């Protein structure tokens, strides 16, 4: 599989053809799918660098995995929304495991988000942060417990990195929604932070991290007790 390979899963033929043509013109290798079953087959067979999903269900199934299937459950996923999608729709997409959410009619924004995800995956940042047994390597976009790497989705890594930046400070859910998910609308009721924090905690504890990703009830989360 070449680098910059994009799996484009979009049911609407006109939109799919337009995005495929634009992405190819911008140098990407594009594999297209008009329905979820084919997209999952391509994800398993081709291991794309980024998935552009026209439906949250595809993102949800990619993240959950399925018995006997071997696709990369941590592949970066961008979910496309309708141009007039409200904040709740965006939140639902993030709750499905999306790394980013973009209106399907704004190609230049989609292009920028795809390149940003690839850049973060390939280059990352130069710093390494240690917090207790955890090591957050921004350059490799990897979290380790001691020498043991932990497989995280893109948003799980961003959440871990944010919490590790000040591991005993309680970050409010509003802060985390803003800094990790880019959601600034006030008053939204969502389980996005809680669900990602729960998955992150389970993965870190399974790797031997002990008591981490602590929920300060009614306020937010901190990394260490």
N, C-alpha and C positions, 0 to 999 in steps of 0.2 A: 504494500500500500504506500503510495506516495504521500509526502506531507501536504498539508492544506487540502485534504480530502473532506468534502462536505456531503453529508447525507441530507437531502432535501425531501421531506415528507409533507406533501400538501395535496389535499383532495381536489381542489379547484384547478382544472387543467390550465386555464389562462394564466392564473397567478403562478402556478408551478413552472410553466414554460418561460414566463417573463423572468422569474428569479433565477432559473437555471441558466438562461442566456446571459444575464448580467453577471452572475458569479463566474461563469466560464470566461467572459470577457475580462474579468478582473483577476484571472490567473488561477482560479480554483479548479480542482478536479471534482466534478459534481456527479453524484449518484442519486437518481430521483425515484420516488415511490409515491403512488397515489392512494395507498391504503396502508393501514398499520401493520398487517401481517407481512407484507413485502418489506416494509421499513425494518421490521425486526430481523427478518432474514438477512437483509443487507448489512445491518449493524453487526450481526454475528459473523458474517462471511468476510466483510471488508474492513472492519475496525476503523471507521472514519474518525477524523480528528475533531469534527464538530457535527452535531445533529441540529438541523432546523426543523422544528416540529409544528405542523399546523394545528395539532390538537394536544391538549394536556394529557389525554389518555396514553399517548405514545410515550411521553416523558415519564409518566407514572410507571408504565410497564418496563421501560428501560431501567429505571432505578430499582424496581422491586426484583427484577430477574424472574426467570421461570425455570422450573425443573428441567434439567437436561440441556439448557441453553447456556452459551458461553460468551455472550457479548460483554463489552466493557461497561459495567454499570455506572462508572464514574465519568463517562464521556461527557464533555461539555454540551449542554442542550440549550438552545434558544427557542422559546415558544413564540409563535406568531399570534397576534390578537387582531381583532377588528379595529379599524381606525378610531372608532368612538368608544372603545372599551373603557369601562370605569375602573377605579382603583381596586374594587373588590375582585374583578376579573383578573387583574394583574396579580393580586395576592394569591388567588386560587392557583394560578400558574406556578408561582413560586412554591406553593405548598406541594405541588406535584413533583418538585425536585428540580425545577428549571434554574439554570444559571443566569439567564437573562430573559427579558420579555420585550418584544419589539412589535410595533404596528406593522401589519403585512404590506401596507401601501407605501412605506417610507424606506426605499431601498438603501439610500446612502447611510441611514442610521443602522440598518441591518448589517451593511458592509463593515461599518466601524466597529460594531459589537463583535462580529465574527473575528475580525483582525485582533481586537483586544483580547478575546479569549485565547486565540492561538498564541499571541505574544506572551500572555501570562503563563500559558502552559509550557512554552519553550524556553522563555528567558527568566521569568519571575523577577524577584528582587534579590539583592546581594546579601541581605542580612539573615542571620540565624539567631533565633530567640530560644532561650532555654527557660522552662518553667517547671520546677520539680523534676519529674522523670520525663517530661515532654520536651521535645526539640521541634521547633517550627522552622523549617528551612524554606524561606521565601524564594530563593533562587530555584530550587528544585520543586517548589510547590508541594512539599511533602511534610507530613507530621510523623515523627517517630516517638516511640516509647523506648527509651534507651537506644539500642541499635535496631529495634524492630519497627519497620515501616508500617503505617496504618493506612489502608485504602479509604480515601474520603472523596465524596463528590466535591465539585467546585465550591458550592455554597457552604458545605461543612468545613472545608479548608479555610474559607474566608472567615467563618464564625470562630474557628479555633484560633486563627491568627489575631483576630480582634480581641478575643478574651485573653490571649497570651501577652498582648501588648501591655497589660497591667493586670497580672493574674489574680490578684486578691481584691481588686476593685469590682464592685457590682455595676455592670452595665445595664441600664434600663432597656426594656423591650423597644421603646421608642428609639433609643440610640442605635440599637442593633438593626432595627428595620431600616433606619436611615443610612447607616454606614455600611451594612453588609448587603442589603437588598435594594438600596436606593429608593425606598418608599418614604415619602415625606408627608403624605396626607394624614392629618390628625384624626383621631377618633375611630380608626378602623379596628374592628374586632377580628382578630385572626390568630390561628394557632401556628402560624409559620415559624416563629422563633422557637416555640415549645417543641414542635415536631422535629426540627433540625437539631436542637439542643439534645433531645432525647436520643436521636440516632448517633450523634457525635459521642455522647456519654457512653453508650453501649459499646461502640467500636473501641474507644480508648480504654475502657475498663477491661474489655476482652483481651486487649494487648498487654494488660498488666499495669495500667496507670494508677489504679486505686480509685480513691474518691475524687472525681473531677467533674467539671461542668455542673457546678452547684446552683440549684434554684433557690434564690432568695425570694420567697413567696410574696407576691404582690408587687415586687420591684423589678427583678430581672435576674441576670446570671453572672456568675464569676467563675473563673477557671479552677481555682484552688480554694480549699477550705481555709 
